[in-house]
Every structure is written in structure tokens, then in C-alpha cells.
Amino acid sequence: QNVLQMTAINSNYADPDNLKFEEIKILGALQEITTVTVSQNNVVENSPHNITYYPLEKVAHITGLQLDLGKSYTVKWTQRLSVNERFNCYPSPNPTQEKCEQLGCVWEQVTSNLDIPPCYYSSNNAYSVDKVEYTSSGLAANLTLNSAKTRANENFTTPISTLRLEVKYHLNHMLQFKIYDYQDTRYEVPVPLNLPSSPMSTNKERLYEVSVQKKPFGIQVRRKSTGTVIWDSQLPTFTFSDMFIQISTRLASQYIYGFGETEHTMFRRNMSWHTWGMFTRDQPPSYKLNSYGYQPFYMALEEDGNAHGVLLLNSNAMDVTFQPTPALIYRTTGGILDFYMVLGPTPELVVQEYTALIGRPVMPPYWSLGFQLCRYGYTNDSEIAQLVEDMKAAGIPYDVQYADIDHMERQLDFTIGTRFAGLPALINRIKDDGMRFIIILDPAISGNETNYPTFSRGVQDDVFIKWPNTNDIIYSKVWPFLPNVQVNESLPEQTQIQIYGAHAAFPDFFRNSTVEWWKREILEFYNNPTDPSRSVKFDGLWIDMNEPAAFLNGAIGGCRNDLLNMPPYMPYLGYQSDGLTVKTPCMEGEQYLPDGTPVRHYDVHSLYGWSQTKPTLE
């Protein structure tokens, strides 16, 4: 093994140019070849050669050899797993040798770089494919778990024994590959994509070709025009369980852009063993902390300048590790694997193809391109009115004015505070001058009011997120504070929240009843049929705090399902040790899709803002 006995044949001709045998390619090299020795008659020769290893192709190229024609040589090489080829087997905090070896993995620390995982896989993934079913528009196969190769797992992370793979060639520039449990229905993202009713690609015109590696299982996607492999998941990391799904791919280059929403130091992702979490949270941008948005999409530039994009349609809490192999590791806490790949081949075309798939951005109104002024903390409507006059007097270009939650009565949606009683008339005057006005709305609704139609109508229409299998609303704390109390503002903020925070209910914007309720509340605030003088003729709505945000972790009285709120694998999120409920309601909250299907907040949390945006726009 790892030995080549060879004779450099000269075909019995006179060699006037002193030709030599200079290079060897070794195919199927599963690990990096680190050293090569050349010997003749058991004597090692001094050989000034170079070794280049291509992990995607599993090829080693030895150049610079000086083997005389007509002589026999022994070429030996050693293979070693490069540290860049390590795939982390224990991504949770505080790995130890004992924990690592319990998983059947190898423990070897690299003290010179502690970012390199000390616990890594040494065996293939445990799934294989027996038969691939090919059609003109895609392929399908069943994945079978080799139970003898499964690693030690906790409950809810035990791999599912049989899975289904489906690959669809939707368009010449776009394909989908999906892995799911075909025996037990699992949650899938309820966001519609713009897909053709049936695949519309042809074998001749497709920009890609797909192959399935059978044992161990993997998917490989290759760009036809260049042969570049842009996805290769035949790696040891693949596993699919109820609450932990992991898949990796080698990358065509180090030039990766995307994933969010998190703060980065540059546009291109740092591939030096960095892990970034995705889960929507009311978190101002900070390095390594998951923030307001959720975008499991990346664009890659290949070495020759071609570009492609990859979307993982999965809304559960997840993280992605970037490593210098180059490779990615996806880890998500639920749902299925549903990937969409667009082939560009230019960055501009990738963006066009991606937005054609998920939906184009809304065309902003012309006036919204103007100068806008917004801040929190206006004292009353007179302050805004004076500000408008001061801006005019100073000659500062100025097209749009905002009002934050200050304009409400104690931060209650669809109310006007006593200090802002003149706001409706002020908005009308501003609009008469050709300007526009935007107000804010938060999703949480107070349940502590004696006469608050927005809440009472919401209860009547059954719009709020509830505890599972009950009729009880989940209450947390966010705006507003309790009515008829004097707030001691000298107390620390968290103490004020604990003492004075009202019971806040969260509308379930996936429900049909909630959509209709929300639209009615907006229209009534705009028109005010009972008192037209108090109608608020806003031009736009700023919907805020819909991560959804809370000032309390979880719910008043605590959450009730430890497994969902602190899952077996906790992704690399800010305040990781506190679980998923940091500044948001409990994960066991029960919501309902438009067709009546119940879903857990655990699965749709990061879609909350999307679900509120759609009816607000409508």
C-alpha cells in the first residue's frame, strides 16, 4: 500500500536529450499525501519534487521528479489527514477527549491553533444508497443507515434509519435537492417559492450535472462548462435526526459571501474555522451575535470567476462553520434539508435567479428615496411640529418624518397618546406640504387593559399564540408597562420590567383570522370611522420588534418544555448557554398555518417577521 514499483521505459532508442520521467498522478487519494521518497535498489535518492493535493478530485500530483529512462524505481508516499481536512465531531462547547471518543471520533489537539477542532471524524458517514432512480427531470433514491456505523447519540439525535433524496432539475440554471424522512412527516418551511409547475430544463442546455455517491452517501454537483465541482457532500459529517441535522460540502474556492444576519469584518466570509449562528433576535449588530434577520443563502465565486448561489430552505435555529478546506458545515435543529442552487454564471445573474426564486424585493415608492428623519424619544406632537419648521428654516432637504412608539398611549398599538393628540392634524399639514409620514407598530399586544379593543377583538378572533393543547395565551413582557402605575425610573431597567411590565400577547400572523384582524386594526386606525378627526393618515408603516422581541426570556412564569427551549444541540448563537428563548417567547408556543396545520414556534420563530410583513403590505 502507498508504494509504486516502476520502470521508466526508454523503448530501446538512443536518448540524445537526456530525457527524464518527471511527474506522477495518484488517483483516489482519500487523504493528503505529505511525503514522497524515491529509491533505487533500496537506496533512497535525493529527489527535488513537489506535491500538490486536490481534495475535491482526490488526486495527488507529484512533479519535479528526475527518473532516468531505462531504470527501475520504488516510489513510496505517506498520507496524513491535513488539519484543514478535519471536520468537527463535537461542535458543542467544552469538548473533551472522553466526550469525543464516546462519539467514535479522534482526539488530537493542535496547540498552535486552538480554532482547529481537536475532535474530528475518522470514519465515513453511516448512510448509503442502493439504487438511484433516474428520470429526464431529476433523480431519486432511498438512503439507508448502516446501524453498525452509527455513533453514540443522545435522545432526539439518533439518526433516522431511512431517508429519501429527491433531485429536481427545475431550470437550466437551477436545481433542487431535498433530503427528508418519507415515513414520518416533518415540518417544512411554509414559504412559497416561484418554481415551475414541472421541470423545464433539458439535458443539452443544463449548466450542471449531478451525481450521487452511493457508499458513503454524497451528492456532487458539477458545472458542465468547466468541470468545476461546486457541491460535494460525500463527507463524514452527514447525519439526519429529529433535532440535529448536519451536512457538509467542499467548496470550489475560498470566495464565499452571504449568510446572516450577523456582523462581519469584511464582505467575504472568513474561512479560518469560524462558526456563525442564525436565529432571529432583537440584537443590535455585534460581532458573532445573531441579529434581526435570517438568510441561509450564500454566493460563491469559483476560481475562474464563475458564480453560483445556494439556498437552504430551513427556518430552524442553525449555524454554519466555515473552514479552510475549503468547506462548509451546516447544522440545524429541525425541519428537513431542502437546497436550491442557481448557476449564474455571473454574480449579477445569481442575484437575478435567486430573487426570481424567492420573490423580487418590493418596488419602493418614489417618495421613499428622499431624505427621512426618525428617532425615538419625541416628547409630544409640538416637538415634531417645531422640528419640521426648523428643518425648513435651515434649508435641509427633508421628505419623510417618522413617529416612534412615543406617539402611542403607553406604547399601545393603534392608540394616540394625550401628548400627541394633535398628531392627526399635524400629519395632514405635513402631507399638504408634499411630505410623507410613517408611524411604528409593534406586534405584542397588552392583555392588562380594561378597555383596549385591539386586544379584546384579538381574543374574540383567536389570534394569539397559545400554550400547546390549551386555550391559554402565552404572555411575556415587552411594551407596554402596566396601566395606572407610577414607574420608578431610578430602578435598573430589568427591575422595572419585572415589576411594571404588562402581560404581552403575540399575534400568530400565520393564522387566517390574525391576518384579517391585523388588516382591520390598521384600516380602522387609518380611517377611524367613529371619529374621523382622529384618523391617522400615515403613508407607511414601520413594523418593529418582530423577531419577535420580548424583554423577558420566555414567558411570565417560565417556559414548560426544556427540550425545545434548550435543544440537544444548541447552535452558536449569542448567549448560547441561555438557550433559544433569549429576548423572545417560549419555543413550545403553538401556531397555525393558513391550512390549519399546527406548528411549533420552535420551527417558525425566524419566520415571524416575514409572516407579519405579508398582511401589513397587503
C-alpha positions as CSV (number, residue, x, y, z in Angstrom):
1,Q,0.0,0.0,0.0
2,N,1.2,3.5,-0.9
3,V,4.0,2.0,-3.0
4,L,4.6,2.2,-6.7
5,Q,7.2,-0.1,-8.3
6,M,8.0,1.3,-11.7
7,T,10.5,1.1,-14.6
8,A,11.0,4.3,-16.7
9,I,10.9,2.6,-20.1
10,N,13.0,4.1,-22.9
11,S,11.7,1.9,-25.7
12,N,15.3,1.0,-26.7
13,Y,16.0,4.2,-28.5
14,A,19.1,6.3,-28.2
15,D,18.4,9.3,-25.9
16,P,20.3,12.3,-27.3
17,D,18.5,14.8,-25.0
18,N,18.8,13.0,-21.6
19,L,15.0,12.8,-21.2
20,K,13.7,12.0,-17.7
21,F,10.4,10.9,-16.2
22,E,9.2,13.9,-14.3
23,E,5.6,13.6,-12.9
24,I,3.2,11.1,-11.4
25,K,-0.5,11.5,-10.7
26,I,-2.0,9.3,-7.9
27,L,-5.8,8.9,-8.3
28,G,-8.2,8.1,-5.5
29,A,-6.0,9.5,-2.7
30,L,-8.5,9.9,0.1
31,Q,-6.0,11.8,2.3
32,E,-3.4,14.4,1.6
33,I,0.0,12.9,0.5
34,T,2.6,14.6,2.7
35,T,5.9,13.0,1.8
36,V,7.3,11.0,-1.1
37,T,10.5,9.0,-1.3
38,V,12.2,7.7,-4.4
39,S,14.6,4.8,-4.1
40,Q,16.7,2.7,-6.5
41,N,18.0,-0.7,-5.4
42,N,16.8,0.1,-1.8
43,V,18.8,3.3,-1.7
44,V,16.8,6.5,-1.2
45,E,17.7,9.1,-3.7
46,N,17.7,12.9,-3.3
47,S,14.6,13.9,-5.2
48,P,13.7,17.6,-5.7
49,H,10.0,17.0,-6.2
50,N,6.8,18.9,-5.3
51,I,3.5,17.5,-4.2
52,T,0.1,19.1,-4.9
53,Y,-3.1,17.6,-3.5
54,Y,-6.5,18.3,-4.9
55,P,-9.1,17.2,-2.2
56,L,-12.1,17.7,-4.4
57,E,-10.8,15.3,-7.1
58,K,-8.9,13.2,-4.6
59,V,-5.8,13.4,-6.8
60,A,-2.2,14.0,-5.8
61,H,0.2,15.4,-8.4
62,I,3.9,14.8,-7.9
63,T,6.1,17.0,-10.1
64,G,9.8,17.7,-10.5
65,L,10.9,14.0,-10.4
66,Q,14.2,13.1,-12.2
67,L,13.8,9.4,-13.1
68,D,16.2,8.2,-15.8
69,L,14.7,6.3,-18.6
70,G,15.6,2.6,-18.6
71,K,16.0,2.4,-14.8
72,S,13.7,0.8,-12.1
73,Y,12.5,2.8,-9.1
74,T,10.4,2.4,-6.0
75,V,8.2,5.4,-5.2
76,K,6.7,5.4,-1.7
77,W,4.4,8.0,-0.1
78,T,2.7,8.7,3.2
79,Q,-0.7,10.0,3.7
80,R,-2.0,12.1,6.6
81,L,-5.2,13.9,7.2
82,S,-4.4,17.5,6.8
83,V,-5.7,19.7,9.7
84,N,-7.7,21.6,7.1
85,E,-9.4,18.3,6.2
86,R,-10.7,17.9,9.8
87,F,-14.5,18.0,10.3
88,N,-15.6,18.8,13.8
89,C,-17.2,15.8,15.5
90,Y,-18.0,17.7,18.8
91,P,-19.3,21.2,17.9
92,S,-20.9,21.8,21.3
93,P,-19.0,23.8,23.9
94,N,-16.3,22.3,26.1
95,P,-15.1,19.3,24.1
96,T,-13.0,16.7,26.0
97,Q,-11.2,13.6,24.9
98,E,-13.7,11.4,26.7
99,K,-16.7,13.1,25.1
100,C,-15.0,12.9,21.7
101,E,-14.1,9.2,21.9
102,Q,-17.6,8.3,23.1
103,L,-18.7,9.5,19.7
104,G,-16.2,7.2,18.0
105,C,-14.1,10.2,16.9
106,V,-10.4,11.1,17.1
107,W,-9.0,13.5,19.7
108,E,-5.8,15.4,18.8
109,Q,-5.3,19.0,19.9
110,V,-3.3,21.4,17.8
111,T,-1.9,23.7,20.4
112,S,-0.6,26.2,17.8
113,N,-4.1,27.0,16.6
114,L,-6.9,26.3,19.1
115,D,-9.6,27.1,16.4
116,I,-8.7,23.8,14.7
117,P,-11.2,21.2,16.1
118,P,-9.4,18.8,18.5
119,C,-12.2,16.2,18.0
120,Y,-12.7,15.1,14.4
121,Y,-14.3,12.3,12.3
122,S,-12.1,9.4,11.2
123,S,-14.8,7.3,9.5
124,N,-17.3,7.8,6.7
125,N,-20.9,8.9,7.3
126,A,-23.2,6.0,8.1
127,Y,-25.7,6.4,5.2
128,S,-25.5,4.6,1.8
129,V,-27.6,4.4,-1.3
130,D,-28.5,1.1,-3.0
131,K,-30.3,2.3,-6.2
132,V,-30.7,5.6,-7.9
133,E,-33.9,6.2,-9.9
134,Y,-33.1,8.5,-12.9
135,T,-35.7,10.5,-14.9
136,S,-35.3,13.2,-17.6
137,S,-36.1,15.8,-14.9
138,G,-34.1,14.6,-11.9
139,L,-33.4,11.6,-9.8
140,A,-34.5,10.0,-6.5
141,A,-33.0,7.4,-4.1
142,N,-33.5,6.0,-0.6
143,L,-30.8,6.5,1.9
144,T,-30.2,3.6,4.4
145,L,-28.5,3.9,7.7
146,N,-25.8,1.4,8.5
147,S,-26.5,0.9,12.2
148,A,-23.2,-0.7,12.8
149,K,-21.5,2.6,11.9
150,T,-23.8,4.9,13.9
151,R,-22.0,6.9,16.5
152,A,-23.1,7.3,20.1
153,N,-26.1,9.7,20.2
154,E,-28.3,11.3,22.8
155,N,-32.1,11.0,22.6
156,F,-33.6,13.1,19.7
157,T,-30.2,13.0,17.9
158,T,-30.4,9.3,17.0
159,P,-30.1,9.1,13.2
160,I,-33.3,8.3,11.2
161,S,-32.9,4.9,9.6
162,T,-34.3,5.6,6.1
163,L,-34.4,8.9,4.2
164,R,-35.5,10.0,0.8
165,L,-33.4,12.0,-1.6
166,E,-35.1,13.9,-4.5
167,V,-33.2,16.0,-7.0
168,K,-35.2,18.1,-9.5
169,Y,-33.7,19.9,-12.5
170,H,-36.2,22.8,-12.4
171,L,-34.5,25.1,-14.9
172,N,-31.3,25.0,-16.9
173,H,-29.7,27.3,-14.3
174,M,-31.5,26.0,-11.2
175,L,-31.8,22.7,-9.4
176,Q,-33.2,21.5,-6.1
177,F,-32.0,18.6,-3.9
178,K,-34.1,17.6,-0.9
179,I,-33.5,15.1,1.9
180,Y,-36.4,14.2,4.2
181,D,-38.0,11.4,6.3
182,Y,-40.5,9.9,3.9
183,Q,-42.0,7.6,6.6
184,D,-42.9,10.4,9.1
185,T,-44.0,13.8,8.1
186,R,-41.7,16.6,9.4
187,Y,-42.1,20.3,9.5
188,E,-41.2,22.0,6.2
189,V,-40.8,25.8,5.6
190,P,-44.3,27.1,4.6
191,V,-42.9,30.0,2.4
192,P,-43.9,29.5,-1.2
193,L,-41.1,29.7,-3.9
194,N,-41.5,30.6,-7.5
195,L,-41.0,27.2,-9.1
196,P,-42.2,25.9,-12.5
197,S,-45.1,23.6,-12.2
198,S,-42.9,20.9,-13.8
199,P,-39.2,21.0,-14.6
200,M,-38.3,23.0,-17.7
201,S,-34.7,22.1,-18.3
202,T,-33.1,20.0,-21.0
203,N,-30.1,17.7,-20.8
204,K,-28.3,19.7,-23.5
205,E,-28.9,23.1,-22.1
206,R,-28.4,22.5,-18.4
207,L,-25.5,24.3,-16.8
208,Y,-24.9,21.5,-14.3
209,E,-24.7,17.7,-13.9
210,V,-25.5,15.8,-10.7
211,S,-24.1,12.5,-9.4
212,V,-24.9,10.5,-6.3
213,Q,-22.1,8.8,-4.5
214,K,-23.6,5.6,-3.1
215,K,-21.3,4.4,-0.2
216,P,-20.9,6.5,1.8
217,F,-23.7,8.7,0.6
218,G,-22.9,12.1,-1.0
219,I,-24.1,14.4,-3.7
220,Q,-21.9,16.1,-6.2
221,V,-22.8,19.0,-8.5
222,R,-20.5,19.9,-11.3
223,R,-20.6,22.9,-13.7
224,K,-20.7,21.4,-17.1
225,S,-18.8,24.2,-19.0
226,T,-15.7,24.0,-16.8
227,G,-15.9,20.7,-14.9
228,T,-15.7,22.6,-11.6
229,V,-17.3,20.7,-8.7
230,I,-19.4,23.3,-6.8
231,W,-21.0,20.9,-4.3
232,D,-19.5,17.7,-2.9
233,S,-21.1,16.3,0.3
234,Q,-19.5,12.9,0.5
235,L,-18.1,13.7,3.8
236,P,-18.2,12.1,7.3
237,T,-20.4,14.7,8.9
238,F,-23.8,13.8,7.3
239,T,-26.4,12.8,9.8
240,F,-30.2,13.3,10.0
241,S,-32.1,13.1,13.3
242,D,-35.2,14.7,14.8
243,M,-33.4,17.6,16.4
244,F,-29.9,17.6,14.8
245,I,-29.3,17.6,11.1
246,Q,-25.8,18.1,9.8
247,I,-24.4,18.2,6.2
248,S,-21.1,19.4,4.8
249,T,-19.8,20.3,1.4
250,R,-16.5,21.0,-0.1
251,L,-16.3,24.4,-1.8
252,A,-14.9,25.3,-5.2
253,S,-13.0,28.2,-3.7
254,Q,-12.5,30.4,-0.6
255,Y,-14.7,33.2,-2.0
256,I,-17.9,32.8,-0.1
257,Y,-20.4,35.7,0.6
258,G,-23.7,35.7,2.5
259,F,-25.5,34.1,5.5
260,G,-27.0,36.4,8.0
261,E,-27.9,38.4,9.9
262,T,-24.6,38.8,11.7
263,E,-21.9,41.4,11.8
264,H,-18.7,40.6,9.9
265,T,-15.4,42.4,9.4
266,M,-15.4,42.1,5.6
267,F,-17.8,41.2,2.8
268,R,-16.1,37.8,2.1
269,R,-16.6,35.2,4.8
270,N,-13.6,34.4,6.9
271,M,-12.9,30.7,6.3
272,S,-10.5,30.2,9.2
273,W,-12.6,27.9,11.4
274,H,-15.4,30.4,12.1
275,T,-18.9,29.4,13.0
276,W,-21.9,31.8,12.7
277,G,-25.4,31.2,14.1
278,M,-28.7,32.2,12.5
279,F,-31.9,32.7,14.6
280,T,-33.8,36.0,14.6
281,R,-33.3,38.1,17.7
282,D,-33.7,41.7,18.9
283,Q,-29.9,42.1,18.9
284,P,-28.2,45.2,17.6
285,P,-25.3,44.3,15.3
286,S,-22.4,42.9,17.2
287,Y,-19.6,40.5,16.2
288,K,-20.7,36.9,16.3
289,L,-24.1,37.7,17.7
290,N,-27.2,36.6,15.7
291,S,-29.3,39.6,14.9
292,Y,-32.7,40.6,13.4
293,G,-32.7,38.7,10.1
294,Y,-32.3,35.1,8.8
295,Q,-30.8,34.5,5.4
296,P,-29.4,30.9,4.9
297,F,-28.1,31.8,1.5
298,Y,-24.6,32.2,0.1
299,M,-23.0,33.2,-3.2
300,A,-19.7,31.6,-4.2
301,L,-17.2,32.8,-6.8
302,E,-15.3,29.9,-8.4
303,E,-11.6,30.2,-9.1
304,D,-12.3,31.1,-12.8
305,G,-14.7,33.9,-11.8
306,N,-18.0,32.0,-12.4
307,A,-20.5,32.4,-9.7
308,H,-23.3,30.3,-8.1
309,G,-25.7,30.6,-5.2
310,V,-27.1,28.1,-2.7
311,L,-30.2,28.5,-0.5
312,L,-31.0,26.1,2.3
313,L,-34.8,26.4,2.8
314,N,-34.8,25.6,6.5
315,S,-36.1,28.0,9.2
316,N,-34.9,26.3,12.4
317,A,-32.1,27.6,14.6
318,M,-28.9,26.7,12.8
319,D,-25.2,27.5,12.4
320,V,-22.7,27.2,9.7
321,T,-19.0,26.6,10.1
322,F,-16.5,27.9,7.5
323,Q,-13.2,26.1,7.3
324,P,-10.1,26.4,5.1
325,T,-10.5,23.1,3.4
326,P,-12.4,25.0,1.9
327,A,-15.7,23.6,3.2
328,L,-18.9,24.4,5.0
329,I,-20.7,22.5,7.7
330,Y,-24.5,23.2,8.2
331,R,-26.1,22.2,11.5
332,T,-29.8,22.8,12.0
333,T,-32.1,21.8,14.9
334,G,-35.1,20.6,12.9
335,G,-37.1,20.5,9.7
336,I,-35.5,18.9,6.6
337,L,-32.7,19.6,4.1
338,D,-34.1,21.5,1.1
339,F,-31.4,23.0,-1.0
340,Y,-31.8,25.2,-4.1
341,M,-28.8,26.0,-6.3
342,V,-28.6,28.7,-9.0
343,L,-25.7,28.6,-11.5
344,G,-25.4,32.2,-12.6
345,P,-22.7,32.2,-14.1
346,T,-22.2,35.9,-13.2
347,P,-22.8,37.4,-9.7
348,E,-25.5,39.6,-11.3
349,L,-27.3,36.6,-12.7
350,V,-27.0,34.7,-9.4
351,V,-28.9,37.6,-7.7
352,Q,-31.5,37.7,-10.5
353,E,-32.0,33.9,-10.4
354,Y,-32.2,33.9,-6.6
355,T,-34.7,36.7,-6.4
356,A,-36.7,35.1,-9.2
357,L,-36.9,32.0,-6.9
358,I,-37.8,33.7,-3.6
359,G,-39.6,36.8,-4.9
360,R,-38.3,40.2,-6.0
361,P,-37.9,43.0,-3.5
362,V,-40.9,45.3,-3.3
363,M,-40.5,48.3,-5.6
364,P,-40.2,51.3,-3.2
365,P,-42.4,54.3,-3.8
366,Y,-40.6,57.2,-5.4
367,W,-41.0,59.4,-2.3
368,S,-39.3,56.9,-0.1
369,L,-36.0,57.6,-1.9
370,G,-36.0,61.0,-0.3
371,F,-34.4,62.2,3.0
372,Q,-36.1,60.7,6.1
373,L,-35.9,61.8,9.7
374,C,-36.6,59.3,12.5
375,R,-35.7,58.9,16.2
376,Y,-37.0,57.5,19.4
377,G,-37.9,59.9,22.2
378,Y,-40.1,62.8,20.9
379,T,-41.8,64.4,23.9
380,N,-45.0,65.5,22.1
381,D,-46.5,66.4,18.8
382,S,-45.4,70.1,19.3
383,E,-41.8,68.9,19.3
384,I,-42.3,67.2,15.9
385,A,-44.1,70.3,14.5
386,Q,-41.3,72.6,15.6
387,L,-38.7,70.2,14.1
388,V,-40.5,70.4,10.8
389,E,-40.3,74.2,10.8
390,D,-36.7,74.2,11.9
391,M,-35.7,71.8,9.1
392,K,-37.4,74.1,6.6
393,A,-35.7,77.2,8.0
394,A,-32.3,75.5,7.9
395,G,-32.8,74.6,4.3
396,I,-32.1,70.9,5.0
397,P,-33.7,68.5,2.4
398,Y,-36.4,66.7,4.1
399,D,-39.1,64.4,2.7
400,V,-40.3,61.9,5.3
401,Q,-41.0,62.3,9.1
402,Y,-41.5,59.3,11.5
403,A,-43.1,58.8,14.9
404,D,-41.8,56.0,17.1
405,I,-43.8,54.4,19.9
406,D,-43.8,57.8,21.8
407,H,-46.9,58.7,19.8
408,M,-48.9,55.9,21.4
409,E,-50.8,55.9,24.7
410,R,-48.3,53.9,26.9
411,Q,-46.9,52.2,23.8
412,L,-50.2,50.5,22.9
413,D,-50.6,49.8,19.2
414,F,-53.4,51.7,17.4
415,T,-53.7,54.4,20.1
416,I,-52.8,58.1,20.3
417,G,-51.2,59.4,23.5
418,T,-52.6,62.5,25.2
419,R,-49.3,64.4,24.5
420,F,-49.8,63.6,20.8
421,A,-53.5,64.4,20.5
422,G,-52.6,66.9,17.7
423,L,-50.7,64.2,15.6
424,P,-53.5,63.5,13.1
425,A,-53.8,67.2,12.2
426,L,-50.0,67.6,12.1
427,I,-49.7,64.6,9.7
428,N,-52.4,66.2,7.4
429,R,-50.5,69.6,7.4
430,I,-47.2,67.8,6.6
431,K,-48.8,65.9,3.8
432,D,-50.3,69.2,2.4
433,D,-46.7,70.4,2.1
434,G,-45.9,67.4,-0.1
435,M,-44.1,65.4,2.7
436,R,-44.9,61.9,3.9
437,F,-45.3,60.4,7.4
438,I,-44.5,57.0,8.8
439,I,-45.6,55.5,12.1
440,I,-44.4,52.5,14.0
441,L,-46.3,49.3,15.0
442,D,-45.0,46.6,17.4
443,P,-46.6,43.1,17.3
444,A,-47.0,42.5,21.0
445,I,-50.5,43.4,22.4
446,S,-51.1,44.2,26.1
447,G,-53.6,42.0,27.9
448,N,-53.8,44.2,31.1
449,E,-56.1,46.9,29.8
450,T,-59.7,47.5,30.9
451,N,-60.8,48.9,27.6
452,Y,-58.5,48.1,24.7
453,P,-60.4,47.0,21.6
454,T,-57.4,45.7,19.8
455,F,-56.8,43.1,22.5
456,S,-60.4,42.2,23.1
457,R,-61.1,41.7,19.4
458,G,-57.9,39.7,19.1
459,V,-59.1,37.3,21.8
460,Q,-62.5,37.1,20.2
461,D,-60.9,36.2,16.8
462,D,-58.4,33.8,18.5
463,V,-55.3,35.5,17.0
464,F,-52.7,35.0,19.8
465,I,-50.0,32.3,20.2
466,K,-51.0,29.8,22.9
467,W,-49.6,27.1,25.1
468,P,-49.9,23.8,23.2
469,N,-53.1,21.8,23.8
470,T,-54.7,24.5,25.8
471,N,-56.7,27.7,25.2
472,D,-54.3,29.7,27.3
473,I,-52.4,32.6,25.7
474,I,-48.6,32.7,26.2
475,Y,-47.8,36.0,27.9
476,S,-44.3,37.6,28.1
477,K,-43.2,41.1,28.8
478,V,-42.4,43.8,26.3
479,W,-44.1,47.2,25.6
480,P,-46.2,48.5,27.4
481,F,-45.9,48.8,31.2
482,L,-48.9,48.3,33.4
483,P,-51.7,50.9,33.4
484,N,-52.3,53.2,36.3
485,V,-48.9,52.7,37.9
486,Q,-46.2,55.2,38.7
487,V,-43.0,53.8,37.3
488,N,-39.9,54.3,39.4
489,E,-37.4,55.1,36.6
490,S,-34.5,55.2,39.0
491,L,-34.6,51.4,39.2
492,P,-32.5,49.2,36.8
493,E,-34.2,48.5,33.5
494,Q,-34.7,44.8,34.1
495,T,-36.1,45.5,37.6
496,Q,-38.6,47.9,36.0
497,I,-39.6,45.3,33.5
498,Q,-40.1,42.7,36.2
499,I,-42.3,45.0,38.4
500,Y,-44.1,47.1,35.8
501,G,-44.2,45.1,32.6
502,A,-47.6,44.3,31.3
503,H,-48.7,40.8,30.1
504,A,-47.9,41.0,26.4
505,A,-49.6,38.5,23.9
506,F,-48.1,37.7,20.5
507,P,-50.3,37.5,17.4
508,D,-49.9,34.4,15.3
509,F,-49.6,36.0,11.8
510,F,-49.8,32.7,10.0
511,R,-53.4,32.3,11.1
512,N,-56.1,33.5,8.6
513,S,-58.0,35.0,11.5
514,T,-55.0,37.0,12.6
515,V,-54.4,38.3,9.1
516,E,-57.9,39.7,8.9
517,W,-57.8,41.1,12.4
518,W,-54.5,42.9,11.7
519,K,-55.7,44.4,8.5
520,R,-58.9,45.6,10.2
521,E,-57.0,47.2,13.0
522,I,-54.7,49.1,10.6
523,L,-57.6,50.3,8.4
524,E,-59.6,51.4,11.5
525,F,-56.6,53.4,12.8
526,Y,-56.2,55.0,9.3
527,N,-59.8,55.9,8.8
528,N,-61.3,56.0,12.4
529,P,-64.9,55.6,11.4
530,T,-66.2,56.8,14.8
531,D,-64.1,60.0,14.9
532,P,-62.6,60.9,11.5
533,S,-60.7,63.8,13.1
534,R,-58.5,61.2,14.9
535,S,-57.8,59.2,11.8
536,V,-54.1,58.8,11.2
537,K,-53.3,59.2,7.5
538,F,-49.9,57.6,7.5
539,D,-48.0,56.9,4.3
540,G,-46.1,53.9,5.5
541,L,-45.8,51.5,8.4
542,W,-42.6,50.7,10.3
543,I,-43.1,47.2,11.8
544,D,-40.6,46.7,14.6
545,M,-39.8,44.2,17.3
546,N,-41.0,41.2,15.2
547,E,-38.1,38.9,15.8
548,P,-40.3,38.5,17.9
549,A,-38.8,40.5,20.7
550,A,-39.5,40.3,24.4
551,F,-38.0,42.0,27.5
552,L,-38.2,38.7,29.3
553,N,-36.6,35.4,28.3
554,G,-39.5,33.1,27.5
555,A,-42.8,33.7,29.3
556,I,-44.2,35.0,32.6
557,G,-43.9,32.1,35.0
558,G,-41.3,30.4,32.7
559,C,-41.4,28.0,29.8
560,R,-42.7,24.5,30.1
561,N,-40.7,22.4,27.5
562,D,-37.0,22.3,28.4
563,L,-36.2,20.1,25.3
564,L,-37.4,22.7,22.8
565,N,-36.0,25.8,24.6
566,M,-32.6,24.2,25.3
567,P,-32.3,21.6,22.4
568,P,-29.7,18.8,22.5
569,Y,-27.6,20.7,20.1
570,M,-27.6,24.4,20.8
571,P,-26.3,26.4,17.8
572,Y,-23.6,29.0,18.0
573,L,-25.9,31.9,19.0
574,G,-25.3,34.8,21.3
575,Y,-25.8,33.9,24.9
576,Q,-25.6,30.2,23.9
577,S,-25.8,28.8,27.4
578,D,-29.2,30.5,27.9
579,G,-30.9,28.6,25.2
580,L,-33.3,29.8,22.4
581,T,-35.6,32.0,24.5
582,V,-33.2,34.9,24.9
583,K,-35.3,38.0,24.5
584,T,-38.1,36.1,22.8
585,P,-41.2,33.9,23.8
586,C,-41.1,30.2,24.5
587,M,-40.4,27.7,21.7
588,E,-43.4,25.4,22.6
589,G,-45.9,28.2,21.6
590,E,-48.4,26.7,19.2
591,Q,-49.1,28.4,15.9
592,Y,-51.4,27.5,12.9
593,L,-50.6,27.7,9.2
594,P,-53.3,29.1,6.9
595,D,-54.5,25.5,6.1
596,G,-54.9,24.8,9.9
597,T,-51.8,22.7,10.3
598,P,-50.3,23.3,13.8
599,V,-46.6,24.3,14.0
600,R,-44.3,25.0,16.9
601,H,-42.8,28.4,17.4
602,Y,-39.6,26.4,17.6
603,D,-39.8,25.8,13.9
604,V,-41.3,29.1,12.6
605,H,-39.6,31.6,15.0
606,S,-37.4,33.1,12.4
607,L,-40.3,33.5,10.0
608,Y,-42.3,35.7,12.4
609,G,-41.3,39.0,10.8
610,W,-42.0,37.5,7.3
611,S,-45.4,36.4,8.5
612,Q,-46.2,39.9,9.8
613,T,-44.8,41.7,6.7
614,K,-47.1,40.0,4.2
615,P,-50.5,41.1,5.7
616,T,-49.1,44.5,6.6
617,L,-48.1,45.1,3.0
618,E,-51.5,43.8,1.7
